[in-house]
Structure formats: structure tokens, C-alpha cells
Amino acid sequence: MKYFSVNLYRKMLDCAIEEGISREDFMDLSTAISALDQLQVVSAEEFLSLHEFLADKLGRGFAVRVGQKMKIEDYGVLGLSWRTCSKVGEIFERSERYFKLLSNTFDWQIKKEGSVSHVVLNREAHRKGMELSTEASLSATVVVLQAMSEKNITPIHVSFKHKEPEDIASHKEAFDCPISFDQSQYSISYKTEDLNVRTAKADASINKYLLQQVDEKTKGIKIPGTKFVRDVESLIKDALPTGIPSIHHIADLTAMSNRTLTRRLSEAGVTYRDLIKKTQEAIAKDMLRNTAQSIGDIAFLTGFSEQSAFNRAFKKWTGLTPSEFRNPS
């Protein structure tokens, strides 16, 4: 599973609220805000979807502004270990090894060219959310390097693989250097001498201790159960047109025993029976809203052998008959 640190996800939410988005606007998030304290990571799908949602609400420059508000403490023990590096540029060498604490969707690489060092972010922008996340990452690089050095170190060039947005005012303010779009790679370039600047809080003994902590945390990353639940939901959805799948059938598809599947779902706070009902309800509502298929066909596609049984179940789920739900008065 591809993921991002929950700290980065939470930072987006906090910045959006600062810019005027209400907490009610986040009621439909796959992971409730109240549940974030129990997580280490969120799925890349959730993370990138939030980027896209907030760009629509607050403008394309929002991701860049989030990057500008990042603090070293937002990166947890990995960030603290950056602060105690001996040289500013060591942040990228360390990130090559430990960046999975923050995400497993990309990695960093330094390419030196004379007196200039190009810090390359190896990532494919296959969707708008990934483009936005990249803008946030490169923007954050500027403020993090300045925090590490306590000097006004600035990039000399920034390159993006994606097309130039209509409004790049936030980009210009954040990077304060030439910016190119439609390039062959994502990168932020610095004078090599600036990356060799000694960090303001370099401390070999503290740094060694923090690296030990980073090692331990890297080995202990736990993937949230929400991704597993969504995978099971997808399998149930595919099976429903031939009838409600047994737990044994889904367990076979996931290469698990019935007991292990039940336990994994329980750890995520759901039962198999509840997941069947949830999936049936979601499919039925979507088809009633967005298709012209008959109620009889929808009943069949959600695993019911008779329309009358579907009608009774739908009424129990929503308080409405399928016809009332499709054509509200």
C-alpha cells in the first residue's frame, strides 16, 4: 500500500481550517479527524484526494502554502534528526534511507553539476493530487533548509514535470527564484556551497541517538486497517451480482483463513456482515442516483434474488423505498 504520514495529512487539514474551511467540510473524509490520533499513516488515495479537494476549495496555490507552513517538528523524530545533521544537504542523504517514515510514494536524489546541486524528487505525477503533493514537498524544502541552517538559504531554480497552473503567485512567493514547468524531472536546485553549510544545531551525540530512534520507528510502521477494509469491500462488490459472497469465498481471494479475515476486520472496527450491508447500500444508492437501471436490476446487482427483499432492506437502511430515494418529492 502507498501511504503518507498522518502528520502531513493533519497539517493540510490544519492549514485549510486556518484559511477558512470549516470542520464540517471534512465530515465525508474516509478517515474521521477524530480517528487520526490512532494512526501513523493514511493511504495515498486519501492523501491525494484531500489535496485535490482543497485545491478546488482554496486555489491551486494552497499546496505550496502548506509547504511554507511546515516546521521541522511536523516531521517527527526524522525532522529532529535533520536538525542535528552536520551539514544542511545531509537531509537528502538521510531521506533516501528513512523517507518511508513520511511516504513510500517517492524518493530524493542529489545530482551535482559543477557548483550546483540538483535535488531530484523521483515521482510520477499521474494525477492532480500527486502534482499538488510535489509542489508542497518542494515548497517545504525551502523552509526546512532555512530552519536547519538558520540562514536565508534560497534555491536558484525549481523544475516541475506538470504544466504551469493559471495562478502561480504562491509559487513565486515561496521559491523566489526562476520556476520552470513541463520539465523532464521534479527538482529544486541550490548552490552546492549552500548545501554544505553547517547546521545551526549540529550535535554528533544527539544525532546518533535520534538516528537510533528513526531506525526503530522505520521498522515499526503499521499500515492502517482502513486500506484492508476497502480492499475487502472491492472484492465483495465484484462478487455481489452472483449473490452475497460467503466469508469463506472472500477469505480464499485474500489468501487468508476465515478466522484471520474476521480478526483483521475486527481490528479495523467492522464485521463481515456489516461490510456486506455497507457495500450493498453504497452500490444501491449510487445506482439509484446516477443510473437509469431498473430497481429490479439494481436488486440483482447488489446480491438480492428478489426485488421485494431488496425493497425491504433498502427501507431498513434509509427509511425510504428505492423509488422514494430515486425520486424524492
C-alpha positions as CSV (number, residue, x, y, z in Angstrom):
1,M,0.0,0.0,0.0
2,K,1.2,3.5,-0.8
3,Y,0.9,5.9,2.1
4,F,1.7,9.2,3.6
5,S,2.4,10.2,7.2
6,V,-0.7,11.1,9.2
7,N,1.3,14.2,10.3
8,L,1.4,15.5,6.7
9,Y,-2.3,14.8,6.3
10,R,-3.1,16.6,9.6
11,K,-1.0,19.6,8.5
12,M,-3.2,20.0,5.4
13,L,-6.3,19.9,7.5
14,D,-5.0,22.5,10.0
15,C,-3.8,24.9,7.2
16,A,-7.2,24.6,5.4
17,I,-9.0,25.4,8.6
18,E,-6.7,28.4,9.1
19,E,-7.7,29.6,5.6
20,G,-11.4,29.4,6.3
21,I,-12.5,25.8,5.6
22,S,-14.9,24.6,8.3
23,R,-14.5,21.3,10.1
24,E,-18.0,20.3,8.7
25,D,-16.5,20.3,5.3
26,F,-14.4,17.3,6.3
27,M,-17.4,15.2,7.5
28,D,-17.1,12.9,4.5
29,L,-13.5,12.1,4.9
30,S,-12.8,8.3,4.7
31,T,-10.9,8.7,8.0
32,A,-12.6,10.9,10.5
33,I,-10.5,13.7,12.0
34,S,-11.2,12.2,15.5
35,A,-9.5,8.9,14.4
36,L,-6.2,10.4,13.2
37,D,-4.6,10.2,16.7
38,Q,-4.7,6.4,16.4
39,L,-2.9,6.3,13.0
40,Q,0.6,6.6,11.8
41,V,-0.2,6.8,8.1
42,V,-3.1,7.3,5.7
43,S,-3.4,5.8,2.3
44,A,-2.0,7.7,-0.7
45,E,-5.5,7.7,-2.2
46,E,-6.9,9.6,0.9
47,F,-4.0,12.0,1.0
48,L,-4.0,12.9,-2.7
49,S,-7.8,13.2,-2.8
50,L,-7.6,15.7,0.1
51,H,-5.0,17.7,-1.9
52,E,-7.4,17.8,-4.8
53,F,-10.4,18.7,-2.7
54,L,-8.6,21.6,-1.0
55,A,-7.2,22.9,-4.3
56,D,-10.7,23.2,-5.6
57,K,-11.8,25.0,-2.4
58,L,-8.8,27.2,-1.8
59,G,-7.0,27.5,-5.2
60,R,-4.1,25.8,-6.8
61,G,-1.5,27.6,-4.6
62,F,-2.8,26.0,-1.4
63,A,-0.4,23.1,-1.6
64,V,2.6,25.5,-1.9
65,R,1.3,27.5,1.1
66,V,1.0,24.3,3.1
67,G,4.7,23.6,2.3
68,Q,5.7,27.0,3.5
69,K,4.0,26.3,6.9
70,M,5.8,23.1,7.5
71,K,8.0,23.0,10.6
72,I,10.8,20.5,11.4
73,E,8.7,19.3,14.3
74,D,5.9,18.3,11.9
75,Y,8.2,15.5,10.6
76,G,8.5,13.9,14.0
77,V,11.8,12.2,15.0
78,L,13.0,12.2,11.4
79,G,12.7,16.0,11.3
80,L,14.5,16.3,14.6
81,S,17.3,14.2,13.3
82,W,17.6,16.6,10.3
83,R,18.2,19.5,12.6
84,T,21.2,17.8,14.2
85,C,22.9,16.8,10.8
86,S,26.4,18.3,10.4
87,K,25.5,19.8,7.0
88,V,22.3,21.1,5.5
89,G,22.5,18.8,2.5
90,E,22.6,15.7,4.6
91,I,18.8,15.9,4.9
92,F,18.5,14.4,1.5
93,E,21.0,11.7,2.1
94,R,19.1,10.8,5.2
95,S,15.8,11.0,3.4
96,E,17.0,8.4,0.9
97,R,17.2,5.9,3.7
98,Y,14.4,6.9,6.0
99,F,11.8,8.7,3.9
100,K,9.3,5.9,4.3
101,L,8.5,7.3,7.7
102,L,6.8,10.1,5.7
103,S,5.8,8.3,2.5
104,N,6.7,5.5,0.2
105,T,5.5,7.2,-2.9
106,F,8.8,8.8,-3.9
107,D,12.5,9.3,-3.0
108,W,15.1,12.0,-3.2
109,Q,18.4,12.0,-5.1
110,I,21.2,14.6,-5.3
111,K,22.8,15.2,-8.7
112,K,25.8,17.6,-8.6
113,E,26.7,19.6,-11.7
114,G,29.7,21.9,-11.1
115,S,28.9,24.4,-8.4
116,V,25.2,23.5,-8.4
117,S,23.4,20.6,-6.7
118,H,20.1,19.4,-8.2
119,V,17.9,17.8,-5.6
120,V,15.7,15.5,-7.6
121,L,12.3,14.2,-6.4
122,N,11.7,10.9,-8.2
123,R,8.0,10.7,-8.7
124,E,5.4,10.3,-11.5
125,A,2.6,12.8,-11.4
126,H,-0.2,10.5,-12.6
127,R,-2.9,12.7,-11.1
128,K,-3.5,16.2,-9.9
129,G,-3.2,15.3,-6.3
130,M,0.4,14.0,-6.9
131,E,1.3,17.3,-8.7
132,L,0.0,19.2,-5.7
133,S,1.8,17.0,-3.2
134,T,5.0,17.5,-5.1
135,E,4.5,21.3,-5.0
136,A,4.1,21.1,-1.3
137,S,7.2,18.9,-0.9
138,L,9.4,21.2,-2.8
139,S,8.0,24.3,-1.1
140,A,8.6,22.7,2.3
141,T,12.2,22.0,1.3
142,V,12.8,25.8,1.2
143,V,11.6,26.4,4.8
144,V,13.2,23.3,6.3
145,L,16.6,24.1,4.9
146,Q,16.4,27.6,6.3
147,A,15.3,26.2,9.7
148,M,18.2,23.8,9.7
149,S,20.8,26.5,8.9
150,E,19.1,29.5,10.5
151,K,20.2,31.3,7.4
152,N,18.4,32.6,4.4
153,I,19.4,29.8,2.0
154,T,17.3,30.0,-1.1
155,P,17.1,27.8,-4.3
156,I,18.4,29.1,-7.6
157,H,15.9,27.1,-9.7
158,V,12.8,24.9,-9.4
159,S,11.5,22.4,-12.0
160,F,8.1,20.8,-12.3
161,K,7.1,18.0,-14.7
162,H,3.5,19.1,-14.9
163,K,2.0,22.0,-16.8
164,E,2.0,25.5,-15.4
165,P,-1.1,26.4,-13.4
166,E,-3.0,29.5,-14.3
167,D,-2.1,31.2,-11.0
168,I,1.5,30.8,-9.7
169,A,1.6,33.8,-7.3
170,S,2.1,31.4,-4.3
171,H,4.8,29.6,-6.2
172,K,6.7,32.8,-6.9
173,E,6.5,33.9,-3.3
174,A,7.6,30.6,-1.9
175,F,10.5,29.9,-4.1
176,D,11.7,33.4,-5.0
177,C,13.7,32.1,-8.0
178,P,13.1,31.0,-11.6
179,I,10.5,28.3,-11.9
180,S,10.1,26.0,-14.9
181,F,7.2,23.7,-15.8
182,D,6.8,20.9,-18.4
183,Q,10.3,19.7,-17.5
184,S,11.8,16.2,-17.5
185,Q,12.1,15.9,-13.7
186,Y,10.9,17.4,-10.4
187,S,13.8,19.2,-8.8
188,I,15.0,22.1,-6.7
189,S,18.5,23.4,-7.3
190,Y,20.9,25.0,-4.8
191,K,24.4,26.2,-4.9
192,T,26.5,23.3,-3.6
193,E,28.2,25.6,-1.1
194,D,24.8,26.3,0.5
195,L,24.1,22.6,1.0
196,N,27.5,22.3,2.6
197,V,26.6,25.0,5.2
198,R,26.9,23.6,8.8
199,T,23.5,23.2,10.5
200,A,22.8,25.6,13.4
201,K,22.2,22.8,15.9
202,A,24.7,20.1,14.7
203,D,25.4,17.7,17.5
204,A,27.0,14.3,16.8
205,S,25.9,12.6,20.0
206,I,22.3,13.8,19.9
207,N,22.2,13.0,16.2
208,K,23.3,9.4,16.9
209,Y,20.6,9.0,19.4
210,L,17.9,10.4,17.1
211,L,19.1,8.1,14.3
212,Q,18.5,5.1,16.6
213,Q,15.0,6.4,17.2
214,V,14.4,6.8,13.5
215,D,15.6,3.3,12.9
216,E,13.1,1.9,15.4
217,K,10.2,3.9,14.0
218,T,11.0,2.9,10.5
219,K,10.8,-0.7,11.4
220,G,7.5,-0.2,13.3
221,I,5.3,1.5,10.6
222,K,1.8,0.0,10.7
223,I,-0.5,0.1,7.7
224,P,-4.0,1.2,8.8
225,G,-6.8,-1.3,8.6
226,T,-8.9,1.1,6.5
227,K,-7.0,0.1,3.4
228,F,-7.6,-3.6,4.1
229,V,-11.3,-2.9,4.6
230,R,-11.5,-1.1,1.3
231,D,-9.8,-4.0,-0.5
232,V,-12.4,-6.4,1.0
233,E,-15.2,-4.1,0.0
234,S,-14.0,-4.1,-3.5
235,L,-13.9,-7.9,-3.6
236,I,-17.5,-8.0,-2.2
237,K,-18.7,-5.5,-4.8
238,D,-17.3,-7.7,-7.6
239,A,-19.0,-10.8,-6.2
240,L,-22.4,-9.4,-5.4
241,P,-24.0,-9.8,-8.9
242,T,-23.8,-13.6,-8.4
243,G,-25.2,-13.4,-4.9
244,I,-23.9,-12.4,-1.4
245,P,-20.4,-13.9,-1.2
246,S,-19.6,-16.1,1.8
247,I,-16.8,-15.1,4.1
248,H,-15.0,-18.3,3.0
249,H,-15.1,-17.1,-0.6
250,I,-13.5,-13.7,0.3
251,A,-11.0,-15.3,2.6
252,D,-9.9,-17.5,-0.3
253,L,-9.4,-14.5,-2.5
254,T,-7.3,-12.8,0.1
255,A,-5.3,-15.9,0.8
256,M,-6.4,-15.9,4.5
257,S,-8.4,-18.2,6.7
258,N,-11.9,-17.2,7.8
259,R,-10.6,-16.6,11.3
260,T,-7.7,-14.3,10.1
261,L,-10.1,-12.3,7.8
262,T,-12.5,-11.9,10.7
263,R,-9.8,-10.8,13.0
264,R,-8.3,-8.3,10.5
265,L,-11.8,-6.7,10.0
266,S,-12.4,-6.7,13.8
267,E,-9.1,-4.8,14.3
268,A,-10.4,-2.2,11.8
269,G,-13.7,-1.9,13.8
270,V,-16.1,-3.8,11.4
271,T,-17.7,-7.2,11.0
272,Y,-18.0,-9.1,7.7
273,R,-21.8,-8.9,7.9
274,D,-21.7,-5.1,8.4
275,L,-19.4,-4.8,5.5
276,I,-21.8,-6.7,3.2
277,K,-24.6,-4.4,4.2
278,K,-22.5,-1.3,3.8
279,T,-21.3,-2.3,0.4
280,Q,-24.8,-3.2,-0.8
281,E,-26.2,0.1,0.5
282,A,-23.4,2.1,-1.2
283,I,-23.9,0.4,-4.5
284,A,-27.6,0.7,-4.4
285,K,-27.6,4.4,-3.6
286,D,-25.0,5.2,-6.3
287,M,-27.0,3.3,-8.9
288,L,-30.3,4.9,-7.9
289,R,-28.8,8.4,-8.1
290,N,-26.6,8.0,-11.1
291,T,-28.1,5.4,-13.5
292,A,-31.4,4.7,-15.1
293,Q,-31.3,1.0,-14.4
294,S,-34.4,-0.6,-13.1
295,I,-34.9,-1.3,-9.5
296,G,-35.1,-5.0,-10.3
297,D,-31.7,-4.9,-12.0
298,I,-30.2,-2.9,-9.1
299,A,-31.6,-5.5,-6.6
300,F,-29.8,-8.3,-8.7
301,L,-26.5,-6.4,-8.9
302,T,-26.5,-5.9,-5.1
303,G,-26.9,-9.6,-4.4
304,F,-30.7,-9.9,-3.9
305,S,-32.6,-12.7,-5.6
306,E,-35.9,-10.9,-5.3
307,Q,-36.8,-7.2,-5.7
308,S,-39.1,-7.4,-2.7
309,A,-36.2,-8.4,-0.4
310,F,-34.2,-5.6,-1.8
311,N,-37.0,-3.1,-1.2
312,R,-37.3,-4.2,2.5
313,A,-33.6,-4.0,3.1
314,F,-33.3,-0.6,1.4
315,K,-36.2,0.7,3.5
316,K,-34.4,-0.5,6.7
317,W,-31.1,1.2,5.6
318,T,-32.5,4.6,4.6
319,G,-36.1,4.9,5.8
320,L,-37.2,5.2,2.2
321,T,-38.2,2.8,-0.6
322,P,-35.8,2.7,-3.6
323,S,-38.4,4.6,-5.6
324,E,-38.7,7.4,-3.0
325,F,-34.9,7.6,-2.8
326,R,-34.6,7.9,-6.6
327,N,-37.5,10.4,-6.9
328,P,-37.7,12.5,-3.7
329,S,-40.8,14.7,-3.6
